[in-house]
Amino acid sequence: KPLAESKAEFIARHANKRRRTMVIYARPEAHAARNEFAIIMLSLRQLIEDGELDRDQWRILGVGSLHYCETYEIAPGFSIDVRPKMPIDDYENLLKESDVGISLISTPHPGIIHFQMASFGLPTVTNTTTIRTAESLRALSANIVPSALSFAEMPGRIRQAMHHSADFEARYANALALRTVDYDQEIARVAAFLANP
């Protein structure tokens, strides 16, 4: 879904916040292991311990859980509130107010959450796979920050997304670019591929 607000509205919404919001697709459930909740938590803990993620400047919210509504302590004095799956209007309003997104998926699936975050103007960290290359992800949206699914790389990519979150003009322009997708053309390309694999 495209972001339906003007650049002036977008910048006014984000420019003078006392505290920014990082929203993650948080699925602690065992059946949702492909969403790599653990590597997100470890990466955030590393940034906190390095002094690069300050609780006075950032709050972290987790969304998408089917069963959990809890507070997880990432590091002493710094927690993440995990909220259960919410109505679409509430979810979209949360994304509009947020500044950085994280959405991982380790199975061969294109995913949806990270692209919705990017289309609402969030610099969004998602992982690469053999078929989801950094180049292909960036070609879909310049708001995507691709990362290897590794603890060695993930904290740096989250840091990069945090840095990009201050560039409101670029965030809006990148979100706007997603509006230009011709869905009829894309569906025709998929149909042609399926007819002649």
Backbone torsions as a table, in degrees:
resi	resn	phi	psi	omega
1	LYS	NA	132.4	-179.1
2	PRO	-75.9	157.4	175.8
3	LEU	-75.4	122.3	-174.5
4	ALA	-106.7	65.8	172.9
5	GLU	-153.0	159.6	-178.6
6	SER	-77.0	166.0	177.1
7	LYS	-60.9	-41.9	-179.9
8	ALA	-61.0	-42.7	178.2
9	GLU	-64.2	-42.6	-179.4
10	PHE	-61.9	-47.4	-177.7
11	ILE	-67.2	-40.8	178.5
12	ALA	-61.8	-35.1	180.0
13	ARG	-65.4	-34.7	-170.4
14	HIS	-106.9	-19.2	-165.0
15	ALA	-69.9	-35.3	-170.9
16	ASN	-116.5	34.6	179.1
17	LYS	-74.4	142.2	172.7
18	ARG	-77.8	-32.1	-175.2
19	ARG	-140.4	131.6	-179.7
20	ARG	-94.7	162.2	-174.8
21	THR	-119.1	129.4	171.5
22	MET	-106.4	124.4	179.9
23	VAL	-114.1	130.5	-179.1
24	ILE	-120.7	148.8	172.5
25	TYR	-80.2	102.0	-169.8
26	ALA	-109.6	110.4	-179.5
27	ARG	-125.0	83.6	-179.4
28	PRO	-71.3	-12.0	-177.4
29	GLU	-60.8	145.1	-179.3
30	ALA	-60.2	-37.1	-177.4
31	HIS	-73.2	-9.4	-179.8
32	ALA	-109.0	29.7	-178.0
33	ALA	-58.4	-26.6	-179.3
34	ARG	-63.5	-16.5	178.6
35	ASN	-88.2	4.1	164.7
36	GLU	52.6	50.3	178.8
37	PHE	-57.0	-39.9	-175.5
38	ALA	-63.4	-44.2	-177.4
39	ILE	-68.7	-30.4	175.1
40	ILE	-65.5	-47.3	-179.3
41	MET	-62.4	-43.0	179.5
42	LEU	-64.6	-38.9	180.0
43	SER	-67.2	-42.4	178.2
44	LEU	-65.0	-40.2	177.7
45	ARG	-60.4	-40.3	179.0
46	GLN	-62.0	-43.1	179.5
47	LEU	-64.9	-37.6	178.2
48	ILE	-66.0	-46.8	-178.8
49	GLU	-64.3	-29.7	178.0
50	ASP	-81.6	-2.5	179.2
51	GLY	77.5	19.3	-176.7
52	GLU	-102.6	-5.2	178.8
53	LEU	-131.4	104.1	-171.6
54	ASP	-102.7	128.1	-177.4
55	ARG	-66.7	-21.2	177.1
56	ASP	-77.2	-17.9	-179.4
57	GLN	-107.9	-21.3	-175.7
58	TRP	-133.1	141.6	165.4
59	ARG	-117.8	150.9	-177.3
60	ILE	-123.5	125.2	178.2
61	LEU	-119.4	138.6	174.8
62	GLY	-107.3	137.0	-179.4
63	VAL	-129.5	158.6	170.6
64	GLY	103.2	-6.9	-179.1
65	SER	-68.4	143.7	177.2
66	LEU	-88.7	-25.2	-171.4
67	HIS	-125.7	-21.4	-171.4
68	TYR	-100.7	138.7	169.7
69	CYS	-141.5	83.2	-169.9
70	GLU	-139.5	168.4	171.7
71	THR	-109.2	125.1	178.6
72	TYR	-107.7	128.7	175.1
73	GLU	-82.4	118.3	179.6
74	ILE	-81.8	-44.4	178.6
75	ALA	-148.7	162.4	-178.2
76	PRO	-51.7	122.1	178.2
77	GLY	82.2	4.3	-177.9
78	PHE	-135.8	116.8	-175.2
79	SER	-123.5	164.2	172.9
80	ILE	-120.1	131.5	175.1
81	ASP	-90.5	118.9	177.6
82	VAL	-97.2	121.4	-177.9
83	ARG	-107.9	144.7	177.9
84	PRO	-70.1	167.1	177.6
85	LYS	-50.1	133.2	-173.5
86	MET	-117.3	162.3	175.8
87	PRO	-56.5	149.3	-172.6
88	ILE	-57.5	-40.3	-179.6
89	ASP	-63.6	-41.1	178.4
90	ASP	-65.9	-41.3	179.5
91	TYR	-62.6	-46.3	179.8
92	GLU	-64.8	-38.7	177.3
93	ASN	-64.4	-37.6	176.6
94	LEU	-62.8	-45.4	179.3
95	LEU	-62.2	-39.3	179.1
96	LYS	-61.4	-31.6	-178.3
97	GLU	-87.8	-9.0	-171.6
98	SER	-93.5	167.0	-171.4
99	ASP	-121.7	-28.9	179.1
100	VAL	-140.0	142.0	176.0
101	GLY	-120.9	151.5	172.0
102	ILE	-136.1	125.1	178.6
103	SER	-147.7	113.2	-177.6
104	LEU	-112.2	151.0	174.6
105	ILE	-154.6	119.1	-172.0
106	SER	-97.2	-2.6	177.2
107	THR	-95.2	162.0	-178.0
108	PRO	-72.5	82.4	-175.0
109	HIS	-147.6	135.1	-176.8
110	PRO	-66.9	-27.0	-177.2
111	GLY	79.4	162.4	-179.1
112	ILE	-129.9	-41.2	-170.0
113	ILE	-57.1	-47.0	-176.8
114	HIS	-64.6	-33.7	178.9
115	PHE	-72.4	-33.9	175.8
116	GLN	-67.7	-40.5	176.6
117	MET	-59.5	-46.5	-179.1
118	ALA	-62.9	-37.3	-177.9
119	SER	-72.7	-15.0	174.7
120	PHE	-98.4	10.5	171.8
121	GLY	91.1	17.6	178.5
122	LEU	-95.5	125.4	165.9
123	PRO	-60.8	120.9	-167.4
124	THR	-125.4	124.2	178.2
125	VAL	-86.1	126.5	170.6
126	THR	-140.7	161.4	-172.8
127	ASN	-93.1	152.3	173.1
128	THR	-87.0	159.7	170.0
129	THR	-139.6	-175.8	179.0
130	THR	-63.3	-28.6	179.7
131	ILE	-104.7	-10.4	175.9
132	ARG	-112.0	80.7	-177.7
133	THR	-77.7	162.3	177.3
134	ALA	-58.3	-41.0	-178.4
135	GLU	-64.5	-43.2	-178.1
136	SER	-68.8	-37.0	178.6
137	LEU	-67.5	-44.2	179.2
138	ARG	-66.1	-31.0	178.2
139	ALA	-66.9	-29.1	178.3
140	LEU	-76.6	-35.6	176.2
141	SER	-161.7	131.5	175.9
142	ALA	-74.4	-6.6	172.2
143	ASN	-81.7	-8.9	177.3
144	ILE	-80.6	134.0	174.9
145	VAL	-113.7	98.5	-175.8
146	PRO	-74.8	146.4	178.3
147	SER	-143.8	145.1	166.5
148	ALA	-62.8	150.6	179.4
149	LEU	-83.3	68.5	-177.4
150	SER	-144.5	146.6	178.5
151	PHE	-66.5	-23.8	179.2
152	ALA	-67.4	-31.6	-174.2
153	GLU	-106.6	-32.1	-170.6
154	MET	-58.6	-46.4	-179.6
155	PRO	-58.0	-38.7	179.0
156	GLY	-65.1	-35.5	179.2
157	ARG	-72.6	-35.7	175.4
158	ILE	-65.4	-42.2	176.4
159	ARG	-58.1	-42.3	178.9
160	GLN	-62.0	-43.4	178.8
161	ALA	-63.5	-40.0	177.4
162	MET	-60.7	-42.6	178.6
163	HIS	-62.8	-45.4	-179.2
164	HIS	-65.8	-23.3	-175.9
165	SER	-64.3	-18.8	179.2
166	ALA	-81.7	-10.2	-179.3
167	ASP	-95.0	82.2	-173.7
168	PHE	-64.0	-37.2	-180.0
169	GLU	-60.9	-47.1	-178.8
170	ALA	-67.2	-41.6	179.0
171	ARG	-57.7	-44.6	-178.5
172	TYR	-68.9	-44.3	-180.0
173	ALA	-60.9	-40.7	179.8
174	ASN	-67.8	-37.2	176.2
175	ALA	-66.4	-41.7	-179.5
176	LEU	-61.4	-36.6	-177.9
177	ALA	-60.9	-29.5	179.8
178	LEU	-68.5	-21.1	178.8
179	ARG	-67.5	-18.3	-174.0
180	THR	-84.8	0.5	179.7
181	VAL	-65.4	130.7	176.2
182	ASP	-93.4	98.4	-172.9
183	TYR	-66.2	-33.8	176.5
184	ASP	-61.5	-41.4	178.9
185	GLN	-66.3	-40.9	-179.5
186	GLU	-66.6	-40.7	178.6
187	ILE	-65.0	-38.9	177.7
188	ALA	-63.5	-38.1	178.0
189	ARG	-64.3	-41.1	178.1
190	VAL	-65.0	-43.6	-179.9
191	ALA	-62.3	-40.3	178.4
192	ALA	-64.9	-39.7	178.6
193	PHE	-63.9	-44.3	-179.3
194	LEU	-66.2	-32.0	179.2
195	ALA	-74.1	-29.4	-178.2
196	ASN	-134.9	69.6	-175.9
197	PRO	-66.8	NA	NA
